[in-house]
Amino acid sequence: MDLQESGQMYLETILILSRKTNNVRSLDVAEYMNFSKPSVSRAVGLLKNGGFITSDKDGFLYLTEIGKEVAEQIFERHNILTDYLVSIGVNREIASQDACKMEHHISQETFEAIKKQINKN
């Protein structure tokens, strides 16, 4: 799957918000990410065209099966990488910020090694 980093971040945000409430709108995504409404609207259109999300007549956003799969993968990477960085002494807030950057670029092999190490502790 070749989805740009920004698309992955939108999917992850929709996942996070949908765990809090089933009624996720573009405005909620814009507020959460601190992005403009036009930017989010454009991204939502691209994600719909790519088959990653759908929306209903009221404008609520839903992850498709593939969209949820990608979002959960990115969310897992974020959490594992944050935990790893904290375990080596990085402040949790900084660890979370760094994990957000790393989660989109780290190889699967390296991620699996870090995950294995975290699960040992």
GUSEDREN-626344 format. One line per 8 residues: number of its first residue (from 1); their letters; for each residue z, y, x of N, C-alpha, C. Coordinates in nm, 3 decimals. Atoms other than C-alpha are relative to their C-alpha. Layout:
NUM> a> Z Y X Z Y X Z Y X  ...
***
This chain:
1> mdlqesgq> 0.000 -0.117 0.084 0.000 0.000 0.000 0.000 0.123 0.088  0.010 -0.119 -0.082 -0.105 0.329 0.150 0.031 0.122 -0.087  -0.046 -0.114 0.077 0.098 0.600 -0.021 0.058 0.102 0.096  -0.049 -0.105 -0.088 0.166 0.931 0.148 0.153 0.012 -0.010  -0.145 -0.020 -0.004 0.524 1.016 0.247 0.049 0.079 -0.120  -0.044 -0.082 0.113 0.546 1.282 -0.023 -0.001 -0.080 -0.129  0.005 0.085 0.118 0.439 1.033 -0.288 0.117 -0.097 -0.005  -0.115 0.089 -0.009 0.706 0.792 -0.169 0.128 0.073 -0.039
9> myletili> -0.119 -0.079 0.032 0.965 1.068 -0.195 0.009 0.029 -0.149  -0.001 -0.023 0.145 0.862 1.149 -0.552 0.043 -0.126 -0.074  -0.038 0.125 0.066 0.890 0.783 -0.651 0.148 -0.029 0.018  -0.142 0.021 -0.026 1.230 0.755 -0.486 0.085 0.093 -0.087  -0.073 -0.096 0.083 1.347 1.068 -0.670 -0.001 -0.043 -0.146  0.007 0.046 0.139 1.226 0.935 -1.006 0.093 -0.120 -0.019  -0.090 0.115 0.007 1.413 0.610 -0.935 0.146 0.046 -0.006  -0.138 -0.050 -0.006 1.735 0.794 -0.846 0.038 0.067 -0.132
17> lsrktnnv> -0.029 -0.070 0.125 1.714 1.018 -1.153 0.003 -0.096 -0.118  0.005 0.094 0.112 1.626 0.728 -1.384 0.123 -0.089 -0.004  -0.126 0.077 -0.002 1.943 0.549 -1.274 0.114 0.080 -0.062  -0.100 -0.086 0.063 2.140 0.847 -1.405 -0.028 0.019 -0.148  0.043 -0.018 0.139 1.941 0.893 -1.726 -0.140 -0.057 -0.015  0.134 0.056 0.024 1.637 0.728 -1.881 -0.103 0.109 -0.027  0.088 -0.109 0.037 1.492 1.068 -1.965 -0.030 0.090 0.118  0.037 -0.076 -0.119 1.332 1.193 -1.643 -0.129 0.075 -0.029
25> rsldvaey> 0.119 -0.084 0.019 1.088 1.482 -1.670 -0.040 0.062 0.133  0.047 -0.067 -0.121 0.883 1.666 -1.413 0.094 0.112 0.042  -0.094 -0.108 -0.030 1.126 1.957 -1.439 0.124 -0.053 0.073  -0.116 0.060 -0.067 1.413 1.726 -1.340 -0.033 -0.033 0.146  0.045 0.033 -0.136 1.216 1.609 -1.037 -0.009 0.127 0.084  0.014 -0.128 -0.071 1.135 1.969 -0.940 0.137 0.055 0.040  -0.134 -0.051 -0.029 1.501 2.070 -0.963 0.069 -0.084 0.107  -0.066 0.089 -0.095 1.626 1.765 -0.772 -0.056 0.018 0.141
33> mnfskpsv> 0.065 -0.011 -0.130 1.373 1.807 -0.491 -0.010 0.144 0.049  0.012 -0.142 -0.031 1.385 2.188 -0.499 -0.146 0.037 0.032  0.143 -0.027 -0.012 1.006 2.199 -0.539 -0.044 0.082 -0.121  0.052 -0.076 0.113 0.796 2.423 -0.761 -0.056 -0.093 -0.106  0.052 0.081 0.111 0.689 2.297 -1.101 -0.149 -0.033 0.020  0.141 0.034 -0.022 0.316 2.324 -1.012 -0.019 -0.109 0.106  0.009 0.104 -0.103 0.370 2.112 -0.697 0.033 -0.136 -0.058  -0.041 0.126 0.061 0.550 1.845 -0.896 -0.105 -0.046 -0.100
41> sravgllk> 0.102 0.035 0.099 0.289 1.856 -1.171 -0.122 -0.063 0.068  0.113 0.055 -0.075 0.013 1.794 -0.917 0.032 -0.139 0.051  -0.041 0.131 -0.054 0.204 1.508 -0.755 0.011 -0.104 -0.111  -0.011 0.091 0.113 0.281 1.353 -1.093 -0.139 -0.047 -0.044  0.137 0.037 0.035 -0.089 1.360 -1.175 -0.058 -0.102 0.097  0.050 0.094 -0.101 -0.175 1.186 -0.850 0.068 -0.136 -0.012  -0.073 0.126 0.015 0.096 0.924 -0.901 -0.042 -0.075 -0.126  0.051 0.064 0.122 -0.028 0.859 -1.255 -0.136 -0.064 0.028
49> nggfitsd> 0.134 0.052 -0.032 -0.386 0.820 -1.132 0.007 -0.121 0.092  -0.016 0.112 -0.092 -0.262 0.582 -0.862 0.067 -0.120 -0.063  -0.063 0.111 0.070 -0.086 0.366 -1.120 0.147 -0.020 0.035  -0.140 0.012 -0.041 0.265 0.435 -0.986 0.098 0.044 -0.108  -0.085 -0.047 0.108 0.404 0.616 -1.291 -0.082 0.015 -0.128  0.060 -0.032 0.130 0.334 0.669 -1.659 0.089 0.107 -0.064  -0.084 -0.094 0.076 0.457 0.927 -1.906 -0.027 -0.022 -0.148  0.019 0.014 0.144 0.509 0.929 -2.280 -0.038 0.135 -0.060
57> kdgflylt> 0.044 -0.121 0.069 0.415 1.188 -2.541 0.098 0.117 0.015  -0.101 -0.104 -0.020 0.740 1.377 -2.474 0.010 0.047 0.144  0.002 -0.042 -0.140 0.666 1.408 -2.102 0.099 -0.072 0.089  -0.094 0.075 -0.083 0.923 1.156 -1.981 -0.077 -0.092 0.094  0.067 0.077 -0.104 0.827 0.979 -1.659 0.063 -0.137 0.016  -0.045 0.138 -0.019 0.849 0.605 -1.600 -0.074 -0.061 0.118  0.063 0.072 -0.111 0.786 0.399 -1.289 -0.069 -0.124 -0.054  0.066 0.125 0.032 0.530 0.125 -1.327 0.062 -0.108 0.088
65> eigkevae> -0.055 0.109 -0.082 0.603 -0.214 -1.175 -0.021 0.028 0.149  0.028 -0.028 -0.141 0.433 -0.117 -0.848 0.074 0.126 0.046  -0.073 -0.121 -0.033 0.591 0.229 -0.856 0.147 -0.027 0.025  -0.141 0.036 -0.017 0.936 0.079 -0.897 0.020 -0.080 0.128  -0.008 0.079 -0.123 0.870 -0.167 -0.615 0.002 0.090 0.123  0.007 -0.094 -0.113 0.775 0.113 -0.375 0.127 0.084 0.006  -0.119 -0.085 0.004 1.064 0.335 -0.488 0.124 -0.075 0.047  -0.118 0.079 -0.040 1.321 0.058 -0.445 -0.004 -0.033 0.149
73> qiferhni> 0.013 0.028 -0.144 1.184 -0.026 -0.100 0.041 0.123 0.081  -0.035 -0.123 -0.070 1.214 0.337 0.013 0.149 0.030 -0.015  -0.142 -0.024 0.026 1.558 0.370 -0.147 0.087 -0.094 0.085  -0.073 0.095 -0.084 1.677 0.055 0.032 -0.004 0.044 0.147  0.014 -0.046 -0.139 1.541 0.183 0.363 0.094 0.119 0.026  -0.084 -0.119 -0.016 1.720 0.515 0.312 0.147 -0.041 0.015  -0.141 0.040 -0.001 2.054 0.349 0.239 0.036 -0.081 0.124  -0.027 0.082 -0.118 2.033 0.092 0.520 0.000 0.087 0.126
81> ltdylvsi> 0.008 -0.086 -0.118 1.925 0.352 0.776 0.118 0.097 0.005  -0.117 -0.088 0.004 2.200 0.591 0.663 0.124 -0.076 0.047  -0.117 0.081 -0.039 2.461 0.315 0.696 -0.003 -0.033 0.148  0.012 0.032 -0.142 2.328 0.219 1.037 0.039 0.121 0.086  -0.029 -0.120 -0.078 2.341 0.575 1.168 0.148 0.036 -0.007  -0.144 -0.025 0.013 2.693 0.621 1.031 0.078 -0.099 0.086  -0.071 0.102 -0.077 2.797 0.294 1.198 -0.001 0.026 0.150  0.004 -0.033 -0.144 2.695 0.433 1.537 0.056 0.139 0.028
89> gvnreias> -0.074 -0.122 -0.023 2.891 0.753 1.486 -0.061 0.129 -0.051  0.064 -0.121 0.052 2.657 0.996 1.310 0.070 0.041 -0.130  -0.057 -0.054 0.123 2.808 1.219 1.040 -0.087 -0.042 -0.118  0.075 0.054 0.115 2.708 1.083 0.694 -0.108 0.096 -0.051  0.100 -0.095 0.050 2.529 1.402 0.585 -0.121 0.007 0.093  0.110 -0.003 -0.098 2.324 1.420 0.904 -0.073 -0.134 0.000  0.061 0.133 0.004 2.266 1.043 0.890 -0.095 -0.012 -0.118  0.085 0.006 0.120 2.126 1.076 0.538 -0.127 0.083 0.018
97> qdackmeh> 0.118 -0.085 -0.025 1.895 1.362 0.641 -0.096 -0.068 0.098  0.085 0.068 -0.098 1.770 1.167 0.943 -0.063 -0.126 -0.059  0.053 0.121 0.064 1.730 0.848 0.738 -0.119 0.035 -0.088  0.110 -0.044 0.087 1.507 1.041 0.498 -0.129 0.018 0.080  0.117 -0.018 -0.086 1.274 1.123 0.787 -0.050 -0.135 0.053  0.033 0.128 -0.062 1.287 0.775 0.939 -0.059 -0.101 -0.098  0.034 0.104 0.097 1.242 0.570 0.621 -0.149 -0.014 -0.026  0.143 0.000 0.028 0.876 0.660 0.590 -0.086 -0.045 0.119
105> hisqetfe> 0.079 0.024 -0.120 0.772 0.584 0.947 0.041 -0.122 0.079  -0.051 0.112 -0.077 0.982 0.297 1.078 -0.080 -0.127 -0.031  0.074 0.125 0.022 0.805 -0.036 1.126 0.087 -0.098 -0.078  -0.073 0.101 0.075 0.901 -0.327 0.905 0.086 -0.086 0.094  -0.073 0.082 -0.098 1.007 -0.525 1.214 0.130 0.069 0.042  -0.119 -0.074 -0.041 1.246 -0.254 1.332 0.099 0.013 -0.115  -0.088 -0.013 0.116 1.382 -0.200 0.982 0.074 -0.131 -0.025  -0.064 0.129 0.024 1.450 -0.573 0.939 0.108 -0.029 0.104
113> aikkqink> -0.101 0.020 -0.106 1.635 -0.583 1.275 0.125 0.085 -0.027  -0.113 -0.087 0.033 1.853 -0.287 1.171 0.076 -0.056 -0.122  -0.060 0.058 0.121 1.914 -0.446 0.830 0.084 -0.122 0.035  -0.073 0.120 -0.044 2.017 -0.772 0.996 0.128 0.040 0.073  -0.117 -0.048 -0.074 2.254 -0.583 1.226 0.106 0.056 -0.095  -0.094 -0.059 0.099 2.412 -0.390 0.936 0.068 -0.110 -0.079  -0.056 0.108 0.080 2.461 -0.710 0.736 0.097 -0.087 0.078  -0.096 0.073 -0.084 2.649 -0.867 1.031 0.137 0.067 -0.004
121> n> -0.126 -0.076 -0.009 2.911 -0.590 1.022 0.077 -0.002 -0.130
***
